[in-house]
Amino acid sequence: MTLATPPLAALPTELPPVERQATIPLGFVAGAGIAGIKASGRPDLAIVATQPAPDGSRPAASAAAVFTPNAFAAAPVQLSKAHLSATDPAGNGGFGRASAVISTSGCANAATGSAGDADQAEVAELLAAALGTTTERTLLLSTGIIGTRLPLDRVRDGIAAVSPTLAATDDGLAAVAQALRTTDSVAKAATTTITLPDVDGYAVRPVRVTGIAKGVGMIHPRMATMLAIVLTDAAVDPATLHGLLRPAAARTWDQLSVDGDTSTNDTVFVLASGAAGTAPVSAGTRQAVELGRAIEAVARDLARQQAADGEGATTLVTCQVSGAVDDADARAVARAVISSSLVKAAVHGRDPNWGRIAGAAGNAALADEAVLVAGGVPATAARSRAGTAPELDPARLRIAIAGYPVFDGPMGGPVPFDRTAARAAMDAPELLLRLDLGLGQGSGEAFGCDLTETYVTENSEYTT
């Protein structure tokens, strides 16, 4: 007698809970305004900076970043890498120190040649002068239409107007989240709080990790198209901070896809002020694990918000995979499923077409070498496995849609199910697709959305 296989429940998470609000950590000030870059007249220039010391000096926070791999990487991406390298050459553009981040929205400043590079350099100089820091301690974000020049006169006036308004308030950071937006329908923010030992190593102090993000189109892994600023008042050196950010990004933003296109401007910055009064977090310690989990919790929630707000989207699609040979295989399968246009179209039509899910899983490919290493695969193995197919045996695969088992390889394949009830269950703000590969202990997840007519309309008229 063949025993029935257990149901496919949602995978548990061990990450700390988050609140969807912009709660500014200690040691930072923020603000935003209207510079006139966007034709709509909405807020389009935002600044986050370290809080000035009593003597008026502006301290430098530890900073870490993950950037787009796009060959047309925008001027702000290239300049931010250069500034991080200048402040910490060991980071190779991935980490360093910074006193301020500026975002301009409405112009990507990508594919603009040497003139665009010069424009971005002037923005950095203007920001540094306004805030009393050095140009190397500035980081830059831009978003908008590719191939257009920044209106420097408007940016200059915007910096002059916004700089005096920076405040250590939640409202200031929330204003930054609003100013990041382009086609986003809502601003995106997430905050969590953990406790870490104080400088004496005995008492514990609260440490806040807060992130804001934009990006709902031109989104696809490595990394998913977006801009994000994550702030914490923990004390942590730049190299350790980058060591916490990169794997978190590999498990969250590198698992996010809306439309299969990776942008020229993708950037995540994490800044740590050290203002919470905790002991410095060292790599490999329990404290580092806790801080890394907090950063990942914020990143994961922001990624889910971005998928839910995908251009034209009506449904957040979460694909969770268990039973893989390892986590890298599981993430590859989950990413393939949520990236499939056929799956996305079926979700929009509330069609429980499990064949499309199976087909997408069978076409999966592992991430590239850098993402595999970031996700924990040893470098030698990552080099040989990058881009290869994960292990998958149809005779062991199981699939469930919105809680309904639809395919069970060990039980012979297709499973009879109530299609009407499954369609009704799919008609929800979030749809869970669960797969179990039956091969090992690896697990992973990915986030996407349905593909709608609105997406096509919006992107067919983007510049007009």
C-alpha positions in Angstrom: 0.0 0.0 0.0 1.4 3.4 -1.0 1.2 6.0 1.7 0.0 9.5 0.8 2.7 12.2 0.9 2.3 15.0 3.5 0.7 18.3 2.4 3.0 21.1 1.2 2.7 23.8 3.8 4.4 27.2 3.6 8.1 27.2 4.6 8.8 28.7 8.0 11.0 31.7 8.4 13.4 32.4 11.3 13.9 36.1 10.5 12.7 38.7 12.9 9.4 40.4 12.3 9.2 43.7 10.5 6.8 46.7 10.5 6.1 48.4 7.3 7.1 51.9 8.3 10.0 54.2 8.0 11.5 54.5 11.5 14.8 56.3 11.3 17.7 54.8 13.2 19.9 56.9 15.5 22.7 58.9 13.8 20.9 59.8 10.6 18.9 62.7 9.2 16.8 62.7 6.1 14.6 64.8 3.9 13.2 65.3 0.4 11.7 67.8 -1.9 10.7 68.8 -5.4 13.5 69.8 -7.8 11.5 69.7 -11.0 13.3 66.7 -12.5 10.0 64.8 -12.8 7.6 66.2 -15.3 4.8 65.3 -12.9 6.0 67.8 -10.3 6.1 65.1 -7.6 9.0 64.9 -5.1 12.1 63.9 -6.9 15.2 64.7 -4.9 16.1 63.1 -1.5 19.0 63.1 0.9 20.0 60.8 3.7 23.0 61.8 5.8 24.8 61.2 9.0 23.7 63.4 11.9 26.3 66.2 12.5 28.4 66.0 15.7 28.2 68.8 18.3 31.2 70.4 16.7 29.4 70.6 13.4 31.5 67.8 11.7 29.6 65.1 9.8 30.8 61.6 10.7 31.2 58.9 8.1 29.1 55.8 8.5 30.2 52.3 7.5 28.8 51.7 4.0 28.2 48.6 1.9 26.6 48.2 -1.5 25.4 45.8 -4.2 25.1 47.1 -7.7 23.7 46.0 -11.1 25.9 43.9 -13.4 24.4 45.7 -16.4 27.1 46.7 -19.0 25.3 50.0 -19.3 25.7 50.7 -15.6 24.6 54.3 -14.9 26.8 57.2 -13.9 25.7 57.1 -10.3 26.5 53.4 -10.0 30.0 54.0 -11.4 30.7 57.0 -9.3 29.4 55.4 -6.1 31.7 52.4 -6.7 34.6 54.8 -7.2 33.8 56.7 -3.9 33.6 53.5 -1.9 36.9 52.4 -3.3 38.4 55.8 -2.4 37.3 55.5 1.2 38.3 51.8 1.6 40.4 50.4 -1.3 40.1 46.8 0.1 36.4 46.9 -0.8 36.8 47.1 -4.5 33.8 49.3 -4.7 31.6 47.1 -2.5 32.2 48.8 0.8 33.7 51.9 2.3 32.5 54.9 4.3 29.9 57.6 3.5 28.4 60.6 5.1 25.5 61.2 2.6 23.3 59.6 0.0 21.4 61.6 -2.7 18.7 60.3 -4.9 17.5 62.0 -8.0 14.3 60.6 -9.6 13.0 61.2 -13.1 16.3 60.8 -15.0 18.4 57.6 -14.9 21.6 59.3 -16.1 22.5 56.0 -17.9 24.0 55.7 -21.4 24.9 59.4 -21.3 28.6 59.1 -21.9 31.3 61.3 -20.4 28.9 64.2 -20.2 26.7 62.2 -17.9 29.7 61.2 -15.8 30.6 64.9 -15.4 27.0 65.7 -14.4 27.1 63.1 -11.7 30.4 64.3 -10.4 29.0 67.8 -10.1 26.0 66.5 -8.1 28.5 64.8 -5.7 30.4 68.1 -5.3 27.2 70.1 -4.7 26.1 67.6 -2.1 29.4 67.5 -0.3 29.6 71.3 -0.2 26.1 71.6 1.1 26.6 69.1 3.9 30.2 69.9 4.9 31.7 66.6 3.8 34.0 65.4 1.1 32.9 64.2 -2.4 34.4 60.7 -1.7 32.0 60.3 1.2 28.9 60.8 -1.0 26.9 58.0 -2.6 24.5 58.6 -5.5 21.3 57.1 -6.8 19.3 58.0 -9.9 16.2 56.5 -11.5 14.1 57.3 -14.5 14.4 57.4 -18.3 17.7 56.0 -19.8 19.6 58.3 -22.1 18.6 61.6 -20.7 20.8 64.2 -19.0 20.3 65.4 -15.5 19.0 69.0 -15.3 21.9 70.3 -13.2 20.4 73.7 -12.5 17.3 72.1 -11.0 19.4 69.6 -9.0 21.6 72.4 -7.7 18.5 74.3 -6.5 17.0 71.2 -5.1 20.1 70.4 -3.0 20.2 73.9 -1.7 16.5 73.7 -0.7 16.5 70.2 0.8 19.8 70.3 2.7 18.7 72.7 5.5 15.5 70.6 6.1 17.2 67.3 6.9 15.9 66.0 10.2 16.4 63.0 12.5 12.7 62.1 12.1 10.6 59.3 10.8 8.7 61.8 8.6 12.0 62.8 7.0 12.8 59.2 6.0 9.3 58.6 4.9 9.6 61.6 2.6 12.7 60.1 1.1 10.8 56.9 0.4 8.2 58.9 -1.4 10.8 60.8 -3.5 12.4 57.6 -4.7 9.2 56.5 -6.5 8.8 56.5 -10.3 6.1 54.1 -11.4 5.6 52.7 -7.9 2.0 53.1 -6.7 3.1 53.3 -3.0 6.2 54.0 -1.1 8.0 51.0 0.5 9.5 50.8 3.9 10.3 48.1 6.5 11.8 48.3 10.0 12.9 45.7 12.6 14.5 46.0 16.0 17.0 43.6 17.6 19.1 43.9 20.7 22.9 43.7 20.9 25.4 44.0 23.8 26.6 47.5 24.8 30.3 48.5 24.8 30.8 46.8 28.1 29.4 43.5 26.8 26.7 43.1 29.5 23.6 45.2 29.1 21.7 45.1 25.8 20.6 48.0 23.7 18.0 48.2 21.0 19.4 48.3 17.4 17.2 49.4 14.6 17.4 48.3 10.9 15.2 50.3 8.5 15.0 50.1 4.8 13.2 52.0 2.0 13.1 51.0 -1.6 11.6 51.7 -5.0 11.2 49.6 -8.1 8.2 47.9 -9.7 9.3 47.4 -13.3 12.4 46.4 -15.2 13.0 43.9 -12.4 14.9 40.7 -12.7 17.5 38.9 -10.6 21.1 40.0 -10.3 20.2 42.0 -8.8 16.5 42.8 -9.0 15.9 46.3 -10.5 15.5 48.6 -7.7 17.0 51.3 -5.5 17.2 50.7 -1.8 18.7 52.4 1.2 19.0 50.4 4.4 20.1 52.2 7.6 21.1 50.8 11.0 22.5 52.3 14.2 24.6 49.2 14.9 28.4 49.6 15.1 30.0 47.4 12.4 33.0 47.9 10.1 32.4 48.2 6.3 33.8 44.8 5.4 31.7 43.0 7.9 28.6 45.0 6.8 29.2 44.0 3.2 29.5 40.4 4.4 26.1 40.6 5.9 24.4 42.4 3.0 25.6 40.3 0.1 24.1 37.0 1.2 20.9 38.7 2.3 20.6 40.2 -1.2 21.3 36.8 -2.8 18.3 35.3 -0.9 15.9 38.2 -1.4 16.5 40.8 -4.1 18.3 38.3 -6.3 15.2 36.2 -6.1 12.8 39.0 -7.2 11.5 39.3 -10.8 8.7 41.3 -12.4 9.4 41.3 -16.1 12.8 39.7 -16.8 14.8 42.9 -17.4 17.7 44.0 -15.2 18.1 47.8 -15.0 21.1 50.0 -15.5 20.7 51.6 -12.1 20.1 48.8 -9.5 21.7 49.8 -6.2 21.4 48.8 -2.6 23.2 50.8 0.1 23.5 49.8 3.7 24.8 52.4 6.1 25.7 51.8 9.8 26.1 54.8 12.1 27.2 53.1 15.3 25.0 55.6 17.2 23.1 52.9 19.2 26.0 52.6 21.6 26.5 48.9 21.1 29.8 47.0 21.0 31.3 46.7 17.5 29.9 43.7 15.6 32.6 41.4 14.5 32.4 38.9 11.6 31.6 35.4 12.5 30.0 36.2 15.9 26.5 35.6 17.2 25.9 39.3 17.0 26.8 39.3 13.3 24.3 36.6 12.7 21.6 38.5 14.5 22.4 41.7 12.6 22.5 39.8 9.3 19.1 38.3 10.0 17.7 41.7 10.6 19.1 43.1 7.4 17.7 40.1 5.5 14.3 40.5 7.2 14.1 44.1 5.9 15.4 43.1 2.5 12.9 40.3 2.2 9.9 42.4 3.1 10.9 45.2 0.8 11.3 42.6 -2.1 7.8 41.3 -1.3 6.4 44.8 -1.4 8.1 45.4 -4.7 6.7 42.2 -6.2 3.2 43.0 -4.9 3.4 46.5 -6.5 4.8 45.3 -9.8 3.7 47.4 -12.8 0.1 46.4 -13.5 0.2 43.5 -10.9 -2.9 42.2 -9.1 -1.2 39.3 -7.2 2.0 38.8 -5.3 3.4 35.4 -6.4 5.6 33.6 -3.9 7.2 30.3 -4.9 8.8 28.2 -2.2 10.8 25.1 -3.0 11.9 22.4 -0.6 13.6 19.0 -1.0 16.3 20.3 -3.3 19.9 18.9 -3.2 20.9 22.3 -1.7 19.6 25.8 -1.2 21.2 27.0 -4.5 19.2 24.5 -6.5 16.0 25.4 -4.6 16.5 29.1 -5.3 17.1 28.4 -9.0 13.9 26.5 -9.3 11.9 29.1 -7.4 13.4 31.9 -9.5 12.5 30.0 -12.8 8.9 29.6 -11.8 8.2 33.2 -10.8 10.1 34.5 -13.8 8.1 32.5 -16.3 5.8 34.6 -18.5 3.5 31.7 -18.9 3.2 31.1 -15.2 2.6 34.8 -14.6 -0.1 34.9 -17.3 -1.8 31.8 -15.8 -1.8 33.5 -12.4 -3.4 36.6 -13.8 -6.1 34.4 -15.4 -6.5 32.4 -12.1 -5.7 29.3 -14.1 -4.3 26.4 -12.0 -2.2 25.2 -14.9 0.4 23.2 -13.1 2.0 22.1 -16.3 3.4 25.6 -16.8 5.0 25.4 -13.3 6.5 22.0 -14.0 7.8 23.3 -17.3 9.4 26.3 -15.8 11.0 24.2 -13.0 12.4 21.9 -15.7 14.0 24.9 -17.5 15.7 26.3 -14.3 19.3 27.3 -14.3 21.5 28.2 -11.3 22.6 31.7 -10.7 25.9 33.1 -11.9 29.1 32.5 -10.0 29.1 35.7 -7.9 25.5 35.1 -6.6 26.2 31.5 -5.8 29.3 32.4 -3.8 27.2 35.1 -2.0 24.6 32.5 -1.2 27.1 30.2 0.4 28.4 27.9 -2.4 32.2 27.4 -2.2 34.0 29.4 -4.9 35.3 26.3 -6.8 31.9 24.6 -6.9 30.2 27.9 -7.9 32.5 28.3 -10.9 31.5 24.9 -12.3 27.8 25.1 -11.3 27.0 28.6 -12.5 24.3 28.5 -15.1 23.8 24.8 -15.0 20.5 23.0 -14.4 19.6 22.1 -10.9 18.9 18.4 -10.1 15.2 17.6 -10.7 13.5 14.2 -11.0 9.8 14.4 -12.2 9.1 11.1 -10.4 9.9 12.8 -7.1 8.5 16.3 -7.8 5.4 17.5 -6.0 3.5 20.8 -6.7 0.7 22.6 -4.9 -1.1 25.7 -6.0 -2.8 27.9 -3.3 -2.7 24.9 -1.0 -4.2 22.4 -3.5 -2.0 19.4 -4.5 -1.9 19.2 -8.3 1.1 17.0 -9.1 2.6 14.2 -7.0 5.4 12.4 -8.7 5.8 9.7 -6.0 2.0 9.0 -6.3 2.1 8.7 -10.1 2.0 12.3 -11.3 -1.2 14.4 -11.9 -3.5 14.7 -8.9 -7.3 15.1 -9.3 -8.3 18.4 -7.7 -11.3 20.8 -7.6 -10.4 23.3 -10.3 -13.2 25.6 -9.4 -12.1 25.8 -5.8 -8.4 26.2 -6.8 -9.3 29.1 -9.1 -11.2 30.8 -6.3 -8.2 30.3 -4.0 -5.9 31.9 -6.6 -8.0 35.0 -6.6 -6.2 36.6 -3.6 -3.6 39.3 -3.0 -0.9 36.7 -2.6 -0.6 33.3 -4.3 1.7 30.6 -2.8 3.2 28.1 -5.3 4.9 25.2 -3.4 7.2 22.7 -4.9 9.1 19.8 -3.2 11.8 18.2 -5.3 12.2 15.1 -3.0 16.0 15.0 -3.4 17.5 16.6 -0.2 17.2 19.3 2.4 17.7 22.4 0.3 15.1 25.1 0.3 14.6 28.6 -1.1 12.0 31.1 -2.3 11.4 33.7 -4.9 9.0 36.6 -5.4 7.1 37.9 -8.5 3.7 38.9 -9.7 1.2 38.3 -12.4 1.5 39.6 -15.9 -1.3 41.9 -16.9 -2.5 44.0 -19.8 -1.8 47.1 -17.7 1.9 46.2 -17.7 2.0 46.1 -21.5 0.1 49.4 -21.8 2.3 51.2 -19.2 5.5 50.1 -20.8 4.4 50.7 -24.4 3.9 54.4 -23.5 6.8 54.9 -20.9 8.5 57.8 -22.7 5.5 59.3 -24.3 
